[in-house]
Amino acid sequence: MEYLSLENVSKSFGDKLLFDSINLSISKGQKIALIAKNGTGKTSLLKLIAGEEAPEGENARLNLHKDLRVGYLEQEPELDMGATVIDAALDSDNLAIKAVKELELATIKSDSEAIQKAIEKIEDLKAWNIEEKVKEILGKLKIHDYTQIVGTLSGGQRKRLALAKLLIDEPEFLILDEPTNHLDIDMIEWLEDYLSRNKLSLFMVTHDRYFLERVCNEIVELEKSQLFVYRGNYSDYLEKKSARIQSEQSSLDKTKKLYKKELEWIRRQPKARGTKAKARIDKFENIEAQAKEKQDQQHLSIQIDMQRLGAKILELHNISKAFGSHKIVESFSYKFKKGERIGLAGPNGSGKTTLINIFTGKLAPDSGKVIVGDTVKFGYYTQDNENLRDDWRVIDAIRNIADYIPLKKGRKLTAESLLENFLFPRSQQQVFVSQLSGGEKRRLNLLRVLMGNPNFLILDEPTNDLDVITLNVLEEFLMSYDGCLLITSHDRFFMDKIVDHSFVMLGDGRIKDYNGRYSDFRISDYQKSASKEAPTEQLAVLDKEEPEARKLSYKEKMELQQLEKDIEKMENRKSDIEVSFQDTELSSIQIQELSKEMGEIEKKLSVMEDRWLELSEFL
């Protein structure tokens, strides 16, 4: 069943053409992601599909299936600021959801008569599964204080509340603009699983590539004002786009040869030309335009000649910090070494930004010492754009920091060239900051940090609002960066690709220093490390004295349930790979990649199964 279709739709923003006579069809059950550079019209296309903006174009049409229930999650959602959290979350015309809302409000007020009436209504509507779903969604998105006023929530909390409201209402067609922003990794993985297992139809923008890989069955790319459709998930998109670019390059090479021939002909012609010659001139101009068209270059390799780092870089000696009874860090020590790439991980509210501020000297620890080496020059990227002025031009925002970055072998990279490398063409360098999209402003702010030529780079959520194409460019830059890196991000793909060492904030001031990627830590060690049980030696003594008293804690029960789900996923993937091996058309490279993945899966399964056996003994 076709839910929606666009025909010959165009859209402009001022003098800028965002998309030109595009066509798109969305059917029931499709899970489609939209990929495009920041500022090229992603949000405009979402708003158009959601019915919030009208299509442009002489023959433009937007066809929407009759009575289709559509839900739209905006980047900056609009909610009733005076409402309570529970009122906003359960604001729906659905009778079952209204009954659940009555029960929750009656429970908050401890009104036994109202509770009984609500229970009877829920039974009449057979809505107990709705109540269960409501509690699951609110709990997983860490919305616990139902009486809090929406206006007192942070921007991130409001985004989570708007997402919860949308999922609870369960429209037939979901339109999501960066749904993983402001979610921590646990929430992202839950949302990923929720959208994958439910028969929902989706059209979304997200920069989370694991999300794209695991949720989507089609990817649409908006490029050069046109839409390109790729069936499959993110890895399929990469493969098919690569083939398309190679084909276009081959066509471009042929056009350039033809252009040279036509150029020779046109130069030989006299000034007075007949009708046939005029037609050939028109054809020449068309060929010339095609031949001069540049292919997008996303490869980036910049070898910066940064200030030398001395032997002493950053040392933490038994640092502790708390706000009242809330411990951020307790007795943590570490000495940074040259070239380290460390990821700082933990749930929202665990104190990651506070810890970074202690590292950089913006905040003093309650006890312990932070020693910064004399040669260290910090570059600190934060999520806000407060240092960007709307009346600056893009190039001025960079030149205010420096005119160039020194490269190795005495070369220099100008501000203009650096902007081009990070997808700001020369024409865009003259526009005002006020005209940039949110993602473009973040990208510009990041470049301002890099122009300072730091040798210790700290990035606090650098991936929020950046498009996938920009992320690829940023990753290439960071992989060639020789200084120290400290990154906090909920983007699992980004972290897995860039960092090889992790600080994991476990709560109650505890920080796990893990020599490896955070994804590996979650699989092998996270739940065990997060447990507040007594040390192994003490448990052994307790078990000896009272063996029957040993029971699973609440966290261990939750861990056991999660392990069962994770083991099932791993086993399913293992089966898929075994089926893939039967494909006689597999290349040797594909066989090697699948064999490598199979080895990693078996290693992780072994660790998880051991832990499952350990816990299941106490059921």
N, C-alpha and C positions, 0 to 999 in steps of 0.2 A: 504494500500500500504506500503510495506516494504522499508524504506529509506536506512537502513544500517544494516549490520550484521557482527559480529566478530565470527570467528570459530577457536578454539584451539590456541588462541593468548597468547603469553607469553612476559614478559618484565623484564629485569634485569638492575640494576644500580650498576656497579662494581660487587662485589660479592653478592649483595643483590637481591634476587628474589622478584620483586614487585607483579607480578601476573603470574599465571601458568595455561596454557591451558584453558583460560576462553572463554565463549560463551555469546554473547549478541545480541539481535535483537531490532531495533528501528523502529517504524512504524509512519506513518503520523498521526498527532494529539496528539501523546504522549508527556507528559511533565514529564520528568524523572530527578530526582536529584540523585547525587552520594554522598554517605556518607562514609568517611573513616578517620582514624587517619592521622594527619600530617606526611608526610614522607613515606607513604605506597604506593604512586603511583597515587594519584588523577590527578595531572596535567599531568603526563605521559600518562594516559588513555585518557584525553581530547585531548592532542596533537595527539595521535594515531588516535582517531576518526575524528579529524579535518584534518587528512592526512599530518600532519607536521612531524610525526615519523613513521617509518616502523614497522610492526608487527614482532615479533620474534617467532620461533618455526618451527619445521620441516613441519608440516601440517597446518601452520597458514594461514588464509585467512581473508581479509577485503573486503567485498562486498558493493559497494556504488551505489545507484540508478543512472542511466545515467542522466546527465544534472541537477542533484540536486544542487540547489544554497545553499551553506553552509556559514554561518557567524560565526566567532570565536572571542570571547572577551577574551583576555588574561589578567592575573593579571597585567602585565606590557606591555600595548599595544604599538605597534610601529606605529608612525605617522610621517608625514613629518614635521620636526621641523621648516622649513622655510616657511611653508604655513600659510595662515590666517585661523582663526577658521571656516569661512564659506566655504573656499575651502576644508578644511579637512572634514567637516561635510557632504558636498554634493559631495564628491569624489565617483562617481558611473558611471557605464555604462548605467544606466537606463535613457532613453531619457526624461521622465517626470521630473526626479530629476535634470537633466542637465538644463532643461528649467527654473525650479524654481531657480537654482543656478545663471543663467544669470539674472533673475529678481532681486534677492537679491543684486548681484554685481552692477547692473545698478542703483538700488535704493541708495546704499551706495555712488556711484559717482554722483548721481543726474543727470544722463544722460537720458533726457526725450525720446530721439529717441530710445535708447537701451531698455528703460523700455517698450515702445510701442511694439517693436519687440518681446520682451520676453513675453508680455501679449498675443500677437497674437499666439505665438508658444504654450503657455500654453492652450489657447482656442482650438487650433487645436488638441492638444493631450488630451483635456478634463482632464487636470491635476490640476484643482483648489483644488480638495480634497487632492492632494499630497502636495500642498503649505500649506494647513491648517494643515496637519499632521506634516510637517517639523517644522512649527512654534510652534505647541503644544509640540513636543518632545524637541526642543531646549529650549523653555520657562520653561517647567516642570523640566528640568535638570539644570536650572539657567545658561544657556549659552546665554549671552546677547550682549557681545562685539564681533561682527562678524569680526572686522578688526584686533583683537589681533593676534599676531604671536604665533603659537603653542609652540615654544621653550621657551616662557616666562611664560607658564602656570605651575602651580604646578602639582605634580604627581596625586593628586586627581582630578584636573580639566581635565587633559589629559584622565584619566579613564572615566570621565563623557562624554567627547567629543567622545571617541571611542565607548561608549555605544550608544550615540545619532546617530552616523554615522551608526552603525549596525542596529538600529531600523528603521532609515529612509530608508535604502536600502532594508529592509524587505526580507531577504533570507527565503527560505522555512524551513530551519533547522538551529536553533540557538544553538551554543555551548558557554556557559557562565561560566567563572571562577570567582567566588565571585562577582557577579554583584552589590551587595548592598554595597560593600566597598566604602567609600568616598561619600556615599549618606546620606543626612540627612533624618529624618523620613518622611517629606512631600514627598520627592523624592521617597523613598522606597515604600510608600503606593501608589503613582501614578504608579510606575513601576509594582507593584504587581497587580494592577487593569488592567493595559495595557496588561500584559502577560496573565492574566486570561481571558479577554474578546476577545482577538484576537486569531484566529485559527492558532496558531504557534506551531511548533514542537520544543521541547526543550530538551537539555541534559546539566545539569549544576551542578556546585558545589557551595553551599552556606551554611553558618553557621546560617542564619536567620531562626529560626524555625517557626515563623508566616508565613514567605514566603513559606517555605516547606508545611505548612498546607494548605495554601490558593491557591497555584499555581499548585502544583504537583499532578499527578494522579498515579505515580509510583516512588518507591525509590529503588535504587540499592546500596547495601553496599559491599565495598571491605574489606574483612577481611581474614587474614591468606592466602593471595595470591589468594583467590577465590571470586567470585561474588555471592551474595545472593539477590534475587529479591523479593520485597514486593509490591503487588498491593495496591494502595490507597495513602493517604496523610501521613503526619508525625505521626498523632495519630494512624493510621492503622499500620504504620511501628513499632511503639513502642509496640503495642499489639502483633503483629505477631512475632516480634523478641523475645519478652519475652517467647512466646510459644516455639519458636525454641530452646532457651537456656535451658528451662526446659526439653525438649526432649533430647537434647545433654547431659545434666547432668545425666538424667536417664540412657542413653546409656553408659556414662562414668562409672557410678556406677557398672553396669553389667560387663563392661570390667575389672574393678579393681578386682572384685570377681574372674573372670576367670583368671586374671593375678596371683592371689595368688595360685590358684590350679595348674597352669602351673609351677609356681616357685617351688612349692613343688615337682612336678614330675621331673623337670630338675635337682634338687639337688640330687635326689635319683639315677640318672643314672650313670653307669660306664663311664670311660673316652672313651673307644672304643665304637662307636655308628654306627649302620647300617643306611641304606638309610631312613627307616621310622622314625627313631629317628631324623635324620638330618632335615627331613621335619617338624617334630614337633618343633624342635629348631628354625627353620626359622619362624614358626607360632608364637612361643613364643616371638621372638624379635619384631614382628609386634604388638602383643598385648601389650607388654611392652611399646612401643613407644606411643600407644594410651592411655594407663592407666596413663602415666606420663604427658600427655598433660594437661596444666593448662587452666582452663576457665578464661576469662578476668574478672577481678574484678574492677568494676567502682564505688563501694560504698566507700565513704571516710568520715571519721569522725576523725578530729584531734583537740583535745582540747589544745590549746596553752596557756602556762602560761606567758602571756605578762606582761609588766610593768604596775603597777596600774595607772589608770587615776585619777587625782585629781579633785576637784570640778570645777576648772577653766580649760577649755579645749581650745577652740578657740572662741574669741569674735571679732565681726566686729561692729565697731561704725561709722555709717554714712560715709562709704567709697565711694569714687568716683574715676573714672579713665576714661580718654578719650585720644584718639590719634587724635589731631587736632579737627575737628568737629565731629569725630566718637566717640560717647559715648559708653563705655563698661558697666559701672555701675555708678549709681548716687544715693547717699544718702541711701545706703543699710546697714541695721543693722541686726545682728543675733548672738545668743549665742548658740553654740553647746552643746548638752547634751550627757551624757554617753550612748553608745550603739546605737546612731542614725545611720540610713541608708538613706542617702540623694542622690537622683539622680539629676544631673545638666543637664538640657535639653535646647535645642535651635538649630536653624538652623546653617549650616556651616557659619563660618565667624562672628558669633555673639559675640565671645570673651570668650568662655568657658575656653580655656587653659590659657588665660590671667588672668581670674578670679581666677583660681586655683593657678597660680603663685603669685597672691596677697595674697591668703590665707596662702601659705607656706613661704612667706617672700622673694621669689625670685624676686619679683617686688613690688615696693612701690606704694601705692595709691597716687593720686594727693591730696586728702584731706581725713580726717577721720583717725581712728586708727584700727590697727589689733593687738590684744593681744593674744599671745600663752602661754598656761599654762606651768609651769616648768616641769610637768611630761609627756608632750606630746612628742611622738617619731613618726615623720611622716615616712610613707613608700609611695613613689611616683612612680607609674609605668607610663611611657610615651610610645608613639608609636614607638619611634626609638630604635635601638639596639646598640647605639654608645658605650656603656660601655662593650660590648662583643668583645673579641679578637678572631680572627679566629684560632690562634695557641694554644688556650686553649683546653684541653679536657673538656667534659661536666661536669664531677665531679669536676674539678679544678675551673670551673666558679662559682660553688656553694661554695666550700670550701674556696675560696678567701673572701667570706663574713662571713661564720661561719661553724664550723664542725657539729653543731647540733642545733636544736630548743628545748628550754625547754618546756616540757609538764606539765600539772597539776599532782599533787600527786608525784612530784619529778622525774618523768620519763623524758626521752630524746628521740628525734627523730633525727636520724643521717641524714647527707646530702644524703647518698645513699638511705635511706628509703623514704625520702621526694621525691626524684627524681622518685622512683618506684611508689609512690602514684600518681604522676602527669604524669604517663605513659612513663617514661624513664626507661626501664629495665636495669639490671646491665650490660648487654652486650653493650648497647648503651651509657652507662656512660663513656666509654673509648674512644669514637670516638671524633674527633676534631670538634669544633664549625663550621668550614668551611664546614663540610659535612652535616650539618643540613638543613632542608627546612626552608623557611621563617616563617611558622607557628611554627615550633619547636624552632626556635631562640626566637620568641616572648614568647613562653611558658617558656623557660629557663630564659629569662630576668625577667619575672613575678616571678619566683621562687627566683631569686636573691633578689628581693624586699621583699618577704615573709621571707627569711632567716634572714633578719635584725630584725625580730620580732617587727614590729611596732605596736603601739596601736591606731594609726590613719592612716588608709589606704586610699590612693587616687589613683584611677584607671582612666586613661585617655584613652578611647577607648580600653579596654582590650580584646575585642572580635574579633577585626580585625585579619583575617588570622588564627584564632583558629578553629579547627574542632569541630563538634557537640559533639563528645565524650569527648574531653578535656573541653568543656564548661560545660558539666554536672558535671565533677569532680570539676572544679573551683567553680561552683555554690554551690555544697555541702560544700566545704571548707568555702566559704563566709557566708553561712547560719549558720554555727557553730562558726563564728568569733565574739568575744565578744567586740572588740574595735569599734571605730567610723569608718564609711565608707562614702566616697564621691566618686561617680562614674559618669562619663559622657560616654554615649554610645548611638549609634543609633540602637542597638539591642533591640527591644521592648520586646521580650520574656525575655531576660536577666534582663532588668530593672524592668519589672513587677514582676519577681520572687524574686529579691533581695531587692529592695528599697521600703520604705513605706512613703517617704516624698520627695518633689520635689522643686528645685529652677528652675524656668522657665524663660529663658532670652527672653524677648518680643521685644527687640530692643529699640534704643534710650535711653539706660541706665536703662531701667525698668526691674526689676526682681520680679517675682511673687513667693512668699513663699506659697506653696500649701501643705497642710497636707494630702497627699495621693499619689497614683501612677500617673505617667505622662499620661498613657493611659486614666485614669479616668478624668484627668484634660482636656485633648484634647476634650473629649466628652462633658463634662459639662460646661467648663468655659473658654477654651482657646481662642476661637474666640472673645468672649465678652471682655476678659481681654486684648487682643492684639489690640482692636480697639482704635483709637486715638481720639474718640469723647469726648466731654466735660463731666464732671461728671453728674450723673443723676439729681441732684438738678438743675444744670444750664440748662440742656435740658428741664426740666419741665417748667422753666420760659420762655425759648425761644419758646417752643411749644405753650405756652399760648398767647404770643404776636403775633407770626406769624405761626399758625398751618399749613397753606398751604405750607410753605417754607421747612418743614422737608422732606428730601429725603434720600434715602440710599446712603451711601458712596460707593466707589469702593470696599473697603474691605468687607463691609456688603453684597454687591451683590455677591461677591465671596463666602462669608460665606453661604448665602442663597442657592446658587447652590450646595455647598458641603453638606449642611444639607439635601437637597433633596436626594442626592445620598446615604448619610449615613442612612437616614430613610428607603429608599428602601432596602438597604442591611439588616438592622435590621429586617424589616418586612419579608423579604425572609427567613432569618434565623429562625424567629419565626414560620413561616409556616412549615419549615422543621422539627422543633422540635415537632410541633403539629402532623405532619405525623408520626414521630418516636414513639410518645406515643401510636399509634395504633398497634405497633408491640407487639404481645403477648409473644414473647420470651425475652423481655427486663428483665434484672435482676433488683433486688431492688436497687443495687448500681447505675446502669445506669439511673434508673428512678430518683433517688435522684440528680444525677449530671445534668440531663436534666432539672429538676425542678429548681435547683439552677441557671442554665444558663438562663432559661426563666424569672426568677425573676429579674436577672441583666439586661436582655434585656428590659423588661417592664419599669424598673426604668430609664434606659438611654433613651429609646424612649420618655418617659414623659418629660424629660429635653429638648431633642432636638425638640420635637413638640411645647413646650412652646416657645422656642427661635424662631422657624420657624414662629409661629403665630405673635410673637412680630415684626419680621422683615417684614413679608408680609403685615402688615398694612400700610407700607409706600411705597408700590409699585405703 
